[in-house]
Structures are given as structure tokens and as C-alpha cells.
């Protein structure tokens, strides 16, 4: 298991933030389940926002080869607004 994946499972925002600052890919995955999938599934809002604002893709397919429920769990409008507030435009379009 990767360090960022393990930290996300533990909800360790500080470690994830440090790893992202060191250049670890926010789209890291294990068995096609991304760090964002895990964080969204755990309803960890701060982690989800950190990952999205660090470039995590919200429309990546999971190991069932279909888009993960990240958009459905958090609401597409919420994610778009979060990205727009941070980047000045939506990256999900």
C-alpha cells in the first residue's frame, strides 16, 4: 500500500498534505481505487477538498470499470463550486 493511500485511509490530513507537497500524485490508486475514492467514501470533506484542489480527478473509473460514486456522494455542484473557488474555473467540465 502506498504511503498516501495509507494516510488517506487513516484520515491523516497532515501526512497527505506533506506527501502532495513532495509531489506525490493525488490520483494514486490501489486496485483502481483512488485516494479520492477512499476519502469520499469515508465522507472526509477536508481530505476530499485537499485532493481535488491538488489535482485529483473526480471522474476516474473504479475497479468495476465505471465512474466511481464520488460525484454522486458529494454532489456534482458542490465539487464544481469547490474547484471554481480554488482555481477560478471548473476542471470537471
N, C-alpha and C positions, 0 to 999 in steps of 0.2 A: 504494500500500500504506500502511496506517495505521501510525503510529509504534509502537503497542502490538503489532500483528501482526508488524512487522519485528523488534522487540526479542524477542518470543517465539521467532521462528524462529532468532534468534542465541543464544537461551538466556540473554539478558541480564536476569537476575532483578532487579537493582538498578533498571534503567530501567523495567521493568514495574511494580515496586513504586511508584516515583515517579509514574508515569502513573496508576495506580489511586488513589493518594493525592490526585492532582489532579482526580479524578472521571471518568476515562476508564472507559467501560463494559467490564466484564470479559467481556461477551458479544459484543464486537466481532468482526466477521467479514469475510471477503472471499470472494465466490462461495459463500456459505453454509457456509464452513468457518470455525469459530470459533477464537479464540486457544487455547481449551482443547483443541479437536480437534488442533491442531498440536502443542501441548505433550505431550498424551497419546501421540500418535503417535511423538514423539521420546523417550518414556519419561523425561521430565524431571519427576521426582517433586516436587521443590521448587516448580517452576513450577505444576504441576497443583494442589498444595495451596494455593499462594498464590491462584490464580484461583478455586478453589472457595470458599475462605474469604473471598474478596472478592465472592462472589455469582454466579460463573459457573454457568450451568445445565448439568447433566451429561446431560440428555436431549434436547438440541437436535438436530433433523434436519440432516443434511449435504446437500450438493448433489445427492445421489442420492435425496433425499426419504425417507430412512429414518433412524432414530436412529443416530447415529454410534457407533462401537465403544468410546467412552470407558468406558462401564460394563463392557464385556467385557474391555477391555485392562487396566483397573486392578482390576476385581473390585468388584461392587456392594457387598459387605460392607465392603471397605476404604474406599470413598468414603463410605458411610453412617457408619462409625466416625469418619472424619476430620471430617465435618460435625458429628457429635454431640459430639465432643471440643471443638470450637471454639464451637459455638452452643448446646449443651445439648439439642439435638434434631435430628432428621434433616430436611433440607429436600427430600430426594428422594422422600418419601412422598406 
